[in-house]
Amino acid sequence: MTKKQYLFCRLAVIVLLSFSISTSLSLGNYYLPLVFMLTATAALYYCRKQLKTKDVLVDERDYQLAGRAARYAIFIYSWLGAVGTFVLMALFDKQGGLYIVSQYLAFSVCFLMLANALIFRYLSGRGK
């Protein structure tokens, strides 16, 4: 498979995945998108394995830029989530719907920070 065929394969898988997910969600089926995502992941993996080129697909600078972007995204989401949590908790009752949203926001910020710490620890240990 050439690089051009590989890029076409990726595009075709993404188009089929988005069409399949949007169709199944509009029909009210919420389990099929999981199957579609797993199938698309396997198809992308297969396309990548069939690629017979030595061309550079990504640059080292892309990974460095992606790491910086992820760091800033985590920082911004964490700050906005924490502020949003405190504001929603202060303004609304413990029985209200927005209080529940504040709890969701708080737990999502905690999960994101824990996932980041665990993945960072795993990746830094793997590099040794």
N, CA, C and O atoms as a printed pandas DataFrame, in Angstrom:
     atom_number atom_name residue_name chain_id  residue_number  x_coord  y_coord  z_coord
0              1         N          MET        A               1    0.848   -1.173    0.000
1              2        CA          MET        A               1    0.000    0.000    0.000
2              3         C          MET        A               1    0.897    1.241    0.000
3              4         O          MET        A               1    1.850    1.338    0.773
4              5         N          THR        A               2    0.575    2.165   -0.865
5              6        CA          THR        A               2    1.355    3.397   -0.928
6              7         C          THR        A               2    0.839    4.387    0.114
7              8         O          THR        A               2   -0.194    4.168    0.746
8              9         N          LYS        A               3    1.577    5.469    0.274
9             10        CA          LYS        A               3    1.164    6.495    1.240
10            11         C          LYS        A               3   -0.164    7.125    0.833
11            12         O          LYS        A               3   -0.995    7.434    1.687
12            13         N          LYS        A               4   -0.365    7.315   -0.473
13            14        CA          LYS        A               4   -1.621    7.890   -0.962
14            15         C          LYS        A               4   -2.796    6.952   -0.673
15            16         O          LYS        A               4   -3.864    7.401   -0.258
16            17         N          GLN        A               5   -2.598    5.663   -0.891
17            18        CA          GLN        A               5   -3.648    4.683   -0.593
18            19         C          GLN        A               5   -3.926    4.631    0.907
19            20         O          GLN        A               5   -5.073    4.488    1.331
20            21         N          TYR        A               6   -2.871    4.747    1.699
21            22        CA          TYR        A               6   -3.032    4.744    3.153
22            23         C          TYR        A               6   -3.863    5.939    3.612
23            24         O          TYR        A               6   -4.769    5.790    4.432
24            25         N          LEU        A               7   -3.559    7.117    3.089
25            26        CA          LEU        A               7   -4.326    8.305    3.455
26            27         C          LEU        A               7   -5.778    8.187    3.014
27            28         O          LEU        A               7   -6.679    8.629    3.727
28            29         N          PHE        A               8   -6.017    7.588    1.834
29            30        CA          PHE        A               8   -7.385    7.358    1.382
30            31         C          PHE        A               8   -8.096    6.357    2.296
31            32         O          PHE        A               8   -9.272    6.531    2.613
32            33         N          CYS        A               9   -7.391    5.321    2.714
33            34        CA          CYS        A               9   -7.964    4.320    3.621
34            35         C          CYS        A               9   -8.382    4.970    4.931
35            36         O          CYS        A               9   -9.471    4.707    5.442
36            37         N          ARG        A              10   -7.513    5.822    5.473
37            38        CA          ARG        A              10   -7.845    6.533    6.716
38            39         C          ARG        A              10   -9.069    7.402    6.550
39            40         O          ARG        A              10   -9.950    7.415    7.410
40            41         N          LEU        A              11   -9.132    8.133    5.445
41            42        CA          LEU        A              11  -10.267    9.007    5.184
42            43         C          LEU        A              11  -11.559    8.199    5.033
43            44         O          LEU        A              11  -12.601    8.587    5.560
44            45         N          ALA        A              12  -11.490    7.084    4.318
45            46        CA          ALA        A              12  -12.675    6.240    4.119
46            47         C          ALA        A              12  -13.176    5.679    5.442
47            48         O          ALA        A              12  -14.382    5.651    5.689
48            49         N          VAL        A              13  -12.260    5.234    6.293
49            50        CA          VAL        A              13  -12.657    4.683    7.596
50            51         C          VAL        A              13  -13.312    5.777    8.445
51            52         O          VAL        A              13  -14.319    5.524    9.107
52            53         N          ILE        A              14  -12.758    6.968    8.429
53            54        CA          ILE        A              14  -13.318    8.060    9.230
54            55         C          ILE        A              14  -14.701    8.462    8.725
55            56         O          ILE        A              14  -15.606    8.702    9.524
56            57         N          VAL        A              15  -14.870    8.536    7.408
57            58        CA          VAL        A              15  -16.176    8.878    6.853
58            59         C          VAL        A              15  -17.207    7.810    7.198
59            60         O          VAL        A              15  -18.320    8.135    7.612
60            61         N          LEU        A              16  -16.850    6.546    7.032
61            62        CA          LEU        A              16  -17.777    5.459    7.371
62            63         C          LEU        A              16  -18.104    5.440    8.860
63            64         O          LEU        A              16  -19.247    5.194    9.247
64            65         N          LEU        A              17  -17.108    5.699    9.685
65            66        CA          LEU        A              17  -17.338    5.721   11.128
66            67         C          LEU        A              17  -18.291    6.839   11.511
67            68         O          LEU        A              17  -19.230    6.612   12.274
68            69         N          SER        A              18  -18.071    8.034   11.000
69            70        CA          SER        A              18  -18.953    9.147   11.359
70            71         C          SER        A              18  -20.372    8.926   10.846
71            72         O          SER        A              18  -21.338    9.241   11.541
72            73         N          PHE        A              19  -20.503    8.390    9.640
73            74        CA          PHE        A              19  -21.836    8.093    9.109
74            75         C          PHE        A              19  -22.536    7.034    9.946
75            76         O          PHE        A              19  -23.716    7.174   10.269
76            77         N          SER        A              20  -21.819    5.978   10.297
77            78        CA          SER        A              20  -22.409    4.876   11.064
78            79         C          SER        A              20  -22.826    5.329   12.457
79            80         O          SER        A              20  -23.904    4.977   12.935
80            81         N          ILE        A              21  -21.974    6.106   13.101
81            82        CA          ILE        A              21  -22.298    6.568   14.456
82            83         C          ILE        A              21  -23.485    7.514   14.431
83            84         O          ILE        A              21  -24.396    7.386   15.249
84            85         N          SER        A              22  -23.487    8.463   13.505
85            86        CA          SER        A              22  -24.610    9.404   13.469
86            87         C          SER        A              22  -25.925    8.705   13.132
87            88         O          SER        A              22  -26.972    9.061   13.672
88            89         N          THR        A              23  -25.879    7.726   12.253
89            90        CA          THR        A              23  -27.098    6.990   11.912
90            91         C          THR        A              23  -27.606    6.181   13.101
91            92         O          THR        A              23  -28.800    6.202   13.400
92            93         N          SER        A              24  -26.719    5.479   13.773
93            94        CA          SER        A              24  -27.165    4.654   14.896
94            95         C          SER        A              24  -27.657    5.507   16.061
95            96         O          SER        A              24  -28.603    5.122   16.747
96            97         N          LEU        A              25  -27.035    6.649   16.292
97            98        CA          LEU        A              25  -27.513    7.529   17.365
98            99         C          LEU        A              25  -28.869    8.132   17.029
99           100         O          LEU        A              25  -29.715    8.280   17.912
100          101         N          SER        A              26  -29.087    8.481   15.768
101          102        CA          SER        A              26  -30.387    9.039   15.395
102          103         C          SER        A              26  -31.488    7.991   15.461
103          104         O          SER        A              26  -32.659    8.331   15.626
104          105         N          LEU        A              27  -31.122    6.717   15.333
105          106        CA          LEU        A              27  -32.110    5.641   15.471
106          107         C          LEU        A              27  -32.295    5.209   16.923
107          108         O          LEU        A              27  -33.135    4.359   17.221
108          109         N          GLY        A              28  -31.512    5.794   17.821
109          110        CA          GLY        A              28  -31.669    5.502   19.246
110          111         C          GLY        A              28  -30.868    4.312   19.733
111          112         O          GLY        A              28  -31.084    3.842   20.850
112          113         N          ASN        A              29  -29.959    3.821   18.929
113          114        CA          ASN        A              29  -29.125    2.704   19.350
114          115         C          ASN        A              29  -27.801    3.256   19.864
115          116         O          ASN        A              29  -27.020    3.832   19.107
116          117         N          TYR        A              30  -27.559    3.072   21.161
117          118        CA          TYR        A              30  -26.380    3.660   21.791
118          119         C          TYR        A              30  -25.256    2.656   22.030
119          120         O          TYR        A              30  -24.205    3.025   22.556
120          121         N          TYR        A              31  -25.457    1.410   21.658
121          122        CA          TYR        A              31  -24.416    0.399   21.835
122          123         C          TYR        A              31  -23.622    0.146   20.553
123          124         O          TYR        A              31  -22.440   -0.195   20.604
124          125         N          LEU        A              32  -24.269    0.312   19.424
125          126        CA          LEU        A              32  -23.581    0.086   18.150
126          127         C          LEU        A              32  -22.385    1.015   17.931
127          128         O          LEU        A              32  -21.390    0.568   17.360
128          129         N          PRO        A              33  -22.428    2.279   18.354
129          130        CA          PRO        A              33  -21.238    3.119   18.158
130          131         C          PRO        A              33  -19.975    2.558   18.804
131          132         O          PRO        A              33  -18.876    2.769   18.291
132          133         N          LEU        A              34  -20.116    1.853   19.911
133          134        CA          LEU        A              34  -18.942    1.222   20.521
134          135         C          LEU        A              34  -18.354    0.157   19.614
135          136         O          LEU        A              34  -17.137    0.049   19.466
136          137         N          VAL        A              35  -19.231   -0.625   19.011
137          138        CA          VAL        A              35  -18.784   -1.662   18.075
138          139         C          VAL        A              35  -18.144   -1.007   16.852
139          140         O          VAL        A              35  -17.112   -1.463   16.358
140          141         N          PHE        A              36  -18.769    0.065   16.372
141          142        CA          PHE        A              36  -18.210    0.769   15.208
142          143         C          PHE        A              36  -16.836    1.353   15.520
143          144         O          PHE        A              36  -15.941    1.304   14.677
144          145         N          MET        A              37  -16.659    1.897   16.703
145          146        CA          MET        A              37  -15.366    2.475   17.073
146          147         C          MET        A              37  -14.285    1.407   17.147
147          148         O          MET        A              37  -13.163    1.627   16.689
148          149         N          LEU        A              38  -14.610    0.255   17.720
149          150        CA          LEU        A              38  -13.644   -0.838   17.782
150          151         C          LEU        A              38  -13.299   -1.353   16.385
151          152         O          LEU        A              38  -12.140   -1.649   16.090
152          153         N          THR        A              39  -14.308   -1.455   15.537
153          154        CA          THR        A              39  -14.079   -1.908   14.167
154          155         C          THR        A              39  -13.217   -0.914   13.396
155          156         O          THR        A              39  -12.322   -1.310   12.648
156          157         N          ALA        A              40  -13.484    0.367   13.577
157          158        CA          ALA        A              40  -12.688    1.394   12.897
158          159         C          ALA        A              40  -11.245    1.387   13.389
159          160         O          ALA        A              40  -10.319    1.580   12.601
160          161         N          THR        A              41  -11.050    1.167   14.677
161          162        CA          THR        A              41   -9.696    1.086   15.216
162          163         C          THR        A              41   -8.946   -0.090   14.599
163          164         O          THR        A              41   -7.778    0.033   14.229
164          165         N          ALA        A              42   -9.618   -1.215   14.493
165          166        CA          ALA        A              42   -8.995   -2.387   13.875
166          167         C          ALA        A              42   -8.699   -2.133   12.396
167          168         O          ALA        A              42   -7.650   -2.543   11.899
168          169         N          ALA        A              43   -9.606   -1.466   11.694
169          170        CA          ALA        A              43   -9.389   -1.174   10.279
170          171         C          ALA        A              43   -8.213   -0.213   10.093
171          172         O          ALA        A              43   -7.408   -0.392    9.179
172          173         N          LEU        A              44   -8.108    0.798   10.948
173          174        CA          LEU        A              44   -6.981    1.727   10.859
174          175         C          LEU        A              44   -5.661    1.022   11.171
175          176         O          LEU        A              44   -4.637    1.302   10.548
176          177         N          TYR        A              45   -5.694    0.118   12.126
177          178        CA          TYR        A              45   -4.500   -0.660   12.454
178          179         C          TYR        A              45   -4.086   -1.528   11.260
179          180         O          TYR        A              45   -2.903   -1.626   10.932
180          181         N          TYR        A              46   -5.062   -2.143   10.627
181          182        CA          TYR        A              46   -4.786   -2.976    9.461
182          183         C          TYR        A              46   -4.205   -2.134    8.321
183          184         O          TYR        A              46   -3.240   -2.542    7.675
184          185         N          CYS        A              47   -4.793   -0.965    8.078
185          186        CA          CYS        A              47   -4.274   -0.073    7.026
186          187         C          CYS        A              47   -2.835    0.330    7.322
187          188         O          CYS        A              47   -2.009    0.385    6.412
188          189         N          ARG        A              48   -2.537    0.607    8.553
189          190        CA          ARG        A              48   -1.186    1.017    8.933
190          191         C          ARG        A              48   -0.192   -0.129    8.737
191          192         O          ARG        A              48    0.940    0.095    8.309
192          193         N          LYS        A              49   -0.611   -1.342    9.047
193          194        CA          LYS        A              49    0.269   -2.498    8.873
194          195         C          LYS        A              49    0.526   -2.799    7.397
195          196         O          LYS        A              49    1.579   -3.334    7.050
196          197         N          GLN        A              50   -0.422   -2.461    6.529
197          198        CA          GLN        A              50   -0.263   -2.707    5.105
198          199         C          GLN        A              50    0.614   -1.655    4.419
199          200         O          GLN        A              50    1.036   -1.843    3.278
200          201         N          LEU        A              51    0.879   -0.570    5.105
201          202        CA          LEU        A              51    1.674    0.511    4.528
202          203         C          LEU        A              51    3.114    0.050    4.351
203          204         O          LEU        A              51    3.776   -0.341    5.312
204          205         N          LYS        A              52    3.582    0.101    3.133
205          206        CA          LYS        A              52    4.936   -0.361    2.809
206          207         C          LYS        A              52    5.789    0.819    2.355
207          208         O          LYS        A              52    6.294    0.833    1.232
208          209         N          THR        A              53    5.944    1.788    3.215
209          210        CA          THR        A              53    6.731    2.959    2.846
210          211         C          THR        A              53    7.679    3.319    3.978
211          212         O          THR        A              53    7.434    3.032    5.149
212          213         N          LYS        A              54    8.740    3.940    3.591
213          214        CA          LYS        A              54    9.704    4.433    4.577
214          215         C          LYS        A              54    9.557    5.938    4.761
215          216         O          LYS        A              54   10.349    6.557    5.472
216          217         N          ASP        A              55    8.542    6.535    4.121
217          218        CA          ASP        A              55    8.315    7.971    4.247
218          219         C          ASP        A              55    7.968    8.330    5.683
219          220         O          ASP        A              55    7.438    7.512    6.435
220          221         N          VAL        A              56    8.270    9.539    6.039
221          222        CA          VAL        A              56    7.957   10.038    7.370
222          223         C          VAL        A              56    6.483   10.432    7.388
223          224         O          VAL        A              56    6.055   11.288    6.614
224          225         N          LEU        A              57    5.708    9.805    8.274
225          226        CA          LEU        A              57    4.287   10.136    8.380
226          227         C          LEU        A              57    4.057   11.264    9.379
227          228         O          LEU        A              57    3.198   12.120    9.170
228          229         N          VAL        A              58    4.819   11.263   10.455
229          230        CA          VAL        A              58    4.735   12.337   11.446
230          231         C          VAL        A              58    6.148   12.750   11.814
231          232         O          VAL        A              58    7.098   11.973   11.716
232          233         N          ASP        A              59    6.251   13.981   12.233
233          234        CA          ASP        A              59    7.537   14.525   12.594
234          235         C          ASP        A              59    7.643   14.532   14.122
235          236         O          ASP        A              59    6.631   14.568   14.823
236          237         N          GLU        A              60    8.851   14.500   14.616
237          238        CA          GLU        A              60    9.074   14.555   16.062
238          239         C          GLU        A              60    8.522   15.843   16.653
239          240         O          GLU        A              60    8.068   15.863   17.797
240          241         N          ARG        A              61    8.561   16.909   15.879
241          242        CA          ARG        A              61    8.017   18.187   16.349
242          243         C          ARG        A              61    6.507   18.119   16.533
243          244         O          ARG        A              61    5.955   18.816   17.385
244          245         N          ASP        A              62    5.825   17.274   15.731
245          246        CA          ASP        A              62    4.383   17.110   15.887
246          247         C          ASP        A              62    4.058   16.536   17.265
247          248         O          ASP        A              62    3.125   16.986   17.930
248          249         N          TYR        A              63    4.837   15.539   17.686
249          250        CA          TYR        A              63    4.611   14.950   19.003
250          251         C          TYR        A              63    4.909   15.952   20.111
251          252         O          TYR        A              63    4.198   15.994   21.115
252          253         N          GLN        A              64    5.938   16.748   19.942
253          254        CA          GLN        A              64    6.273   17.759   20.934
254          255         C          GLN        A              64    5.168   18.813   21.013
255          256         O          GLN        A              64    4.781   19.226   22.105
256          257         N          LEU        A              65    4.673   19.236   19.884
257          258        CA          LEU        A              65    3.586   20.209   19.849
258          259         C          LEU        A              65    2.311   19.631   20.447
259          260         O          LEU        A              65    1.587   20.328   21.158
260          261         N          ALA        A              66    2.033   18.360   20.164
261          262        CA          ALA        A              66    0.847   17.714   20.722
262          263         C          ALA        A              66    0.951   17.612   22.241
263          264         O          ALA        A              66   -0.050   17.773   22.940
264          265         N          GLY        A              67    2.147   17.346   22.757
265          266        CA          GLY        A              67    2.339   17.299   24.203
266          267         C          GLY        A              67    2.101   18.640   24.853
267          268         O          GLY        A              67    1.476   18.717   25.911
268          269         N          ARG        A              68    2.590   19.696   24.235
269          270        CA          ARG        A              68    2.363   21.039   24.775
270          271         C          ARG        A              68    0.893   21.407   24.719
271          272         O          ARG        A              68    0.360   21.988   25.665
272          273         N          ALA        A              69    0.229   21.070   23.611
273          274        CA          ALA        A              69   -1.198   21.372   23.473
274          275         C          ALA        A              69   -2.015   20.620   24.524
275          276         O          ALA        A              69   -2.955   21.172   25.096
276          277         N          ALA        A              70   -1.653   19.362   24.776
277          278        CA          ALA        A              70   -2.358   18.573   25.790
278          279         C          ALA        A              70   -2.147   19.161   27.180
279          280         O          ALA        A              70   -3.076   19.206   27.986
280          281         N          ARG        A              71   -0.932   19.610   27.459
281          282        CA          ARG        A              71   -0.646   20.209   28.761
282          283         C          ARG        A              71   -1.483   21.463   28.981
283          284         O          ARG        A              71   -2.051   21.655   30.057
284          285         N          TYR        A              72   -1.560   22.320   27.957
285          286        CA          TYR        A              72   -2.362   23.533   28.082
286          287         C          TYR        A              72   -3.856   23.222   28.181
287          288         O          TYR        A              72   -4.580   23.872   28.934
288          289         N          ALA        A              73   -4.310   22.235   27.426
289          290        CA          ALA        A              73   -5.726   21.859   27.468
290          291         C          ALA        A              73   -6.101   21.327   28.848
291          292         O          ALA        A              73   -7.161   21.666   29.375
292          293         N          ILE        A              74   -5.250   20.507   29.431
293          294        CA          ILE        A              74   -5.517   19.983   30.770
294          295         C          ILE        A              74   -5.521   21.115   31.785
295          296         O          ILE        A              74   -6.384   21.156   32.661
296          297         N          PHE        A              75   -4.578   22.025   31.679
297          298        CA          PHE        A              75   -4.499   23.160   32.590
298          299         C          PHE        A              75   -5.755   24.024   32.504
299          300         O          PHE        A              75   -6.344   24.371   33.528
300          301         N          ILE        A              76   -6.164   24.372   31.284
301          302        CA          ILE        A              76   -7.337   25.233   31.110
302          303         C          ILE        A              76   -8.605   24.533   31.576
303          304         O          ILE        A              76   -9.418   25.134   32.278
304          305         N          TYR        A              77   -8.786   23.269   31.195
305          306        CA          TYR        A              77   -9.985   22.538   31.610
306          307         C          TYR        A              77  -10.044   22.387   33.122
307          308         O          TYR        A              77  -11.116   22.496   33.718
308          309         N          SER        A              78   -8.914   22.139   33.737
309          310        CA          SER        A              78   -8.895   21.965   35.189
310          311         C          SER        A              78   -9.268   23.256   35.901
311          312         O          SER        A              78  -10.062   23.242   36.841
312          313         N          TRP        A              79   -8.700   24.368   35.458
313          314        CA          TRP        A              79   -9.037   25.640   36.101
314          315         C          TRP        A              79  -10.496   26.020   35.882
315          316         O          TRP        A              79  -11.193   26.378   36.831
316          317         N          LEU        A              80  -10.959   25.944   34.640
317          318        CA          LEU        A              80  -12.361   26.282   34.371
318          319         C          LEU        A              80  -13.316   25.327   35.075
319          320         O          LEU        A              80  -14.366   25.740   35.568
320          321         N          GLY        A              81  -12.951   24.051   35.120
321          322        CA          GLY        A              81  -13.795   23.075   35.818
322          323         C          GLY        A              81  -13.860   23.325   37.310
323          324         O          GLY        A              81  -14.928   23.224   37.915
324          325         N          ALA        A              82  -12.730   23.649   37.905
325          326        CA          ALA        A              82  -12.724   23.927   39.342
326          327         C          ALA        A              82  -13.523   25.184   39.661
327          328         O          ALA        A              82  -14.320   25.189   40.600
328          329         N          VAL        A              83  -13.322   26.233   38.900
329          330        CA          VAL        A              83  -14.072   27.474   39.130
330          331         C          VAL        A              83  -15.558   27.237   38.894
331          332         O          VAL        A              83  -16.392   27.676   39.685
332          333         N          GLY        A              84  -15.895   26.535   37.795
333          334        CA          GLY        A              84  -17.293   26.223   37.512
334          335         C          GLY        A              84  -17.929   25.381   38.600
335          336         O          GLY        A              84  -19.095   25.585   38.937
336          337         N          THR        A              85  -17.186   24.443   39.150
337          338        CA          THR        A              85  -17.702   23.609   40.234
338          339         C          THR        A              85  -18.044   24.457   41.442
339          340         O          THR        A              85  -19.132   24.334   42.005
340          341         N          PHE        A              86  -17.121   25.316   41.844
341          342        CA          PHE        A              86  -17.365   26.140   43.031
342          343         C          PHE        A              86  -18.506   27.123   42.825
343          344         O          PHE        A              86  -19.297   27.350   43.741
344          345         N          VAL        A              87  -18.606   27.708   41.641
345          346        CA          VAL        A              87  -19.693   28.652   41.365
346          347         C          VAL        A              87  -21.035   27.929   41.378
347          348         O          VAL        A              87  -21.988   28.403   41.998
348          349         N          LEU        A              88  -21.116   26.797   40.706
349          350        CA          LEU        A              88  -22.383   26.058   40.673
350          351         C          LEU        A              88  -22.778   25.542   42.049
351          352         O          LEU        A              88  -23.961   25.539   42.389
352          353         N          MET        A              89  -21.812   25.107   42.843
353          354        CA          MET        A              89  -22.125   24.639   44.197
354          355         C          MET        A              89  -22.598   25.793   45.078
355          356         O          MET        A              89  -23.481   25.610   45.915
356          357         N          ALA        A              90  -22.025   26.963   44.897
357          358        CA          ALA        A              90  -22.392   28.106   45.733
358          359         C          ALA        A              90  -23.765   28.654   45.369
359          360         O          ALA        A              90  -24.489   29.128   46.244
360          361         N          LEU        A              91  -24.129   28.597   44.108
361          362        CA          LEU        A              91  -25.359   29.242   43.659
362          363         C          LEU        A              91  -26.600   28.362   43.738
363          364         O          LEU        A              91  -27.715   28.883   43.775
364          365         N          PHE        A              92  -26.437   27.063   43.765
365          366        CA          PHE        A              92  -27.609   26.196   43.663
366          367         C          PHE        A              92  -27.699   25.211   44.831
367          368         O          PHE        A              92  -26.698   24.859   45.456
368          369         N          ASP        A              93  -28.951   24.777   45.106
369          370        CA          ASP        A              93  -29.220   23.830   46.198
370          371         C          ASP        A              93  -28.576   22.483   45.916
371          372         O          ASP        A              93  -28.147   22.182   44.802
372          373         N          LYS        A              94  -28.529   21.683   46.982
373          374        CA          LYS        A              94  -28.021   20.319   46.807
374          375         C          LYS        A              94  -29.047   19.429   46.116
375          376         O          LYS        A              94  -28.716   18.314   45.714
376          377         N          GLN        A              95  -30.266   19.888   45.972
377          378        CA          GLN        A              95  -31.303   19.102   45.315
378          379         C          GLN        A              95  -31.464   19.476   43.841
379          380         O          GLN        A              95  -32.136   18.762   43.096
380          381         N          GLY        A              96  -30.861   20.580   43.413
381          382        CA          GLY        A              96  -31.058   21.069   42.048
382          383         C          GLY        A              96  -30.234   20.315   41.015
383          384         O          GLY        A              96  -29.261   19.635   41.342
384          385         N          GLY        A              97  -30.643   20.451   39.776
385          386        CA          GLY        A              97  -29.961   19.779   38.683
386          387         C          GLY        A              97  -28.578   20.344   38.408
387          388         O          GLY        A              97  -27.668   19.608   38.026
388          389         N          LEU        A              98  -28.417   21.651   38.601
389          390        CA          LEU        A              98  -27.107   22.244   38.343
390          391         C          LEU        A              98  -26.095   21.876   39.425
391          392         O          LEU        A              98  -24.889   21.906   39.179
392          393         N          TYR        A              99  -26.567   21.536   40.600
393          394        CA          TYR        A              99  -25.647   21.037   41.627
394          395         C          TYR        A              99  -25.074   19.685   41.199
395          396         O          TYR        A              99  -23.900   19.395   41.430
396          397         N          ILE        A             100  -25.911   18.872   40.578
397          398        CA          ILE        A             100  -25.451   17.581   40.065
398          399         C          ILE        A             100  -24.433   17.798   38.950
399          400         O          ILE        A             100  -23.452   17.061   38.849
400          401         N          VAL        A             101  -24.667   18.812   38.111
401          402        CA          VAL        A             101  -23.702   19.149   37.062
402          403         C          VAL        A             101  -22.373   19.554   37.689
403          404         O          VAL        A             101  -21.310   19.206   37.174
404          405         N          SER        A             102  -22.429   20.289   38.802
405          406        CA          SER        A             102  -21.185   20.693   39.470
406          407         C          SER        A             102  -20.428   19.478   40.001
407          408         O          SER        A             102  -19.198   19.442   39.955
408          409         N          GLN        A             103  -21.151   18.493   40.500
409          410        CA          GLN        A             103  -20.499   17.273   40.963
410          411         C          GLN        A             103  -19.854   16.520   39.803
411          412         O          GLN        A             103  -18.737   16.015   39.918
412          413         N          TYR        A             104  -20.567   16.454   38.694
413          414        CA          TYR        A             104  -20.009   15.812   37.498
414          415         C          TYR        A             104  -18.741   16.533   37.057
415          416         O          TYR        A             104  -17.737   15.899   36.733
416          417         N          LEU        A             105  -18.792   17.842   37.048
417          418        CA          LEU        A             105  -17.634   18.633   36.642
418          419         C          LEU        A             105  -16.454   18.393   37.568
419          420         O          LEU        A             105  -15.319   18.261   37.111
420          421         N          ALA        A             106  -16.718   18.336   38.861
421          422        CA          ALA        A             106  -15.646   18.102   39.835
422          423         C          ALA        A             106  -15.009   16.728   39.626
423          424         O          ALA        A             106  -13.784   16.601   39.625
424          425         N          PHE        A             107  -15.827   15.718   39.452
425          426        CA          PHE        A             107  -15.284   14.368   39.258
426          427         C          PHE        A             107  -14.576   14.231   37.914
427          428         O          PHE        A             107  -13.591   13.500   37.810
428          429         N          SER        A             108  -15.059   14.923   36.885
429          430        CA          SER        A             108  -14.376   14.837   35.591
430          431         C          SER        A             108  -13.005   15.506   35.656
431          432         O          SER        A             108  -12.055   15.023   35.040
432          433         N          VAL        A             109  -12.892   16.617   36.398
433          434        CA          VAL        A             109  -11.587   17.258   36.565
434          435         C          VAL        A             109  -10.646   16.335   37.338
435          436         O          VAL        A             109   -9.479   16.187   36.975
436          437         N          CYS        A             110  -11.152   15.719   38.397
437          438        CA          CYS        A             110  -10.328   14.781   39.170
438          439         C          CYS        A             110   -9.885   13.601   38.317
439          440         O          CYS        A             110   -8.725   13.193   38.376
440          441         N          PHE        A             111  -10.793   13.054   37.532
441          442        CA          PHE        A             111  -10.443   11.925   36.677
442          443         C          PHE        A             111   -9.387   12.322   35.657
443          444         O          PHE        A             111   -8.433   11.577   35.428
444          445         N          LEU        A             112   -9.549   13.492   35.040
445          446        CA          LEU        A             112   -8.579   13.945   34.048
446          447         C          LEU        A             112   -7.197   14.118   34.660
447          448         O          LEU        A             112   -6.198   13.725   34.059
448          449         N          MET        A             113   -7.133   14.700   35.845
449          450        CA          MET        A             113   -5.846   14.911   36.499
450          451         C          MET        A             113   -5.208   13.579   36.908
451          452         O          MET        A             113   -4.002   13.396   36.747
452          453         N          LEU        A             114   -6.009   12.654   37.436
453          454        CA          LEU        A             114   -5.477   11.341   37.808
454          455         C          LEU        A             114   -5.018   10.551   36.588
455          456         O          LEU        A             114   -3.964    9.915   36.615
456          457         N          ALA        A             115   -5.809   10.592   35.521
457          458        CA          ALA        A             115   -5.421    9.884   34.303
458          459         C          ALA        A             115   -4.124   10.464   33.740
459          460         O          ALA        A             115   -3.254    9.720   33.287
460          461         N          ASN        A             116   -3.998   11.772   33.767
461          462        CA          ASN        A             116   -2.770   12.407   33.286
462          463         C          ASN        A             116   -1.573   11.979   34.135
463          464         O          ASN        A             116   -0.515   11.656   33.596
464          465         N          ALA        A             117   -1.733   11.974   35.441
465          466        CA          ALA        A             117   -0.627   11.589   36.324
466          467         C          ALA        A             117   -0.230   10.126   36.124
467          468         O          ALA        A             117    0.956    9.803   36.070
468          469         N          LEU        A             118   -1.220    9.248   36.013
469          470        CA          LEU        A             118   -0.922    7.825   35.837
470          471         C          LEU        A             118   -0.273    7.540   34.484
471          472         O          LEU        A             118    0.677    6.762   34.400
472          473         N          ILE        A             119   -0.778    8.161   33.441
473          474        CA          ILE        A             119   -0.199    7.947   32.113
474          475         C          ILE        A             119    1.214    8.516   32.058
475          476         O          ILE        A             119    2.107    7.905   31.470
476          477         N          PHE        A             120    1.424    9.680   32.665
477          478        CA          PHE        A             120    2.756   10.270   32.695
478          479         C          PHE        A             120    3.728    9.363   33.438
479          480         O          PHE        A             120    4.860    9.157   33.000
480          481         N          ARG        A             121    3.277    8.827   34.561
481          482        CA          ARG        A             121    4.151    7.930   35.344
482          483         C          ARG        A             121    4.467    6.660   34.560
483          484         O          ARG        A             121    5.602    6.185   34.569
484          485         N          TYR        A             122    3.477    6.122   33.894
485          486        CA          TYR        A             122    3.677    4.911   33.113
486          487         C          TYR        A             122    4.669    5.168   31.975
487          488         O          TYR        A             122    5.606    4.396   31.771
488          489         N          LEU        A             123    4.453    6.258   31.243
489          490        CA          LEU        A             123    5.324    6.555   30.105
490          491         C          LEU        A             123    6.741    6.916   30.541
491          492         O          LEU        A             123    7.705    6.576   29.854
492          493         N          SER        A             124    6.876    7.598   31.673
493          494        CA          SER        A             124    8.231    7.940   32.133
494          495         C          SER        A             124    8.962    6.695   32.649
495          496         O          SER        A             124   10.187    6.628   32.551
496          497         N          GLY        A             125    8.251    5.725   33.186
497          498        CA          GLY        A             125    8.866    4.475   33.626
498          499         C          GLY        A             125    9.233    3.589   32.464
499          500         O          GLY        A             125   10.189    2.818   32.550
500          501         N          ARG        A             126    8.495    3.682   31.379
501          502        CA          ARG        A             126    8.766    2.878   30.195
502          503         C          ARG        A             126   10.000    3.337   29.455
503          504         O          ARG        A             126   10.630    2.554   28.744
504          505         N          GLY        A             127   10.351    4.598   29.615
505          506        CA          GLY        A             127   11.493    5.139   28.888
506          507         C          GLY        A             127   12.827    4.706   29.448
507          508         O          GLY        A             127   13.852    4.907   28.797
508          509         N          LYS        A             128   12.854    4.119   30.631
509          510        CA          LYS        A             128   14.127    3.729   31.257
510          511         C          LYS        A             128   14.656    2.441   30.702
511          512         O          LYS        A             128   15.716    1.976   31.122
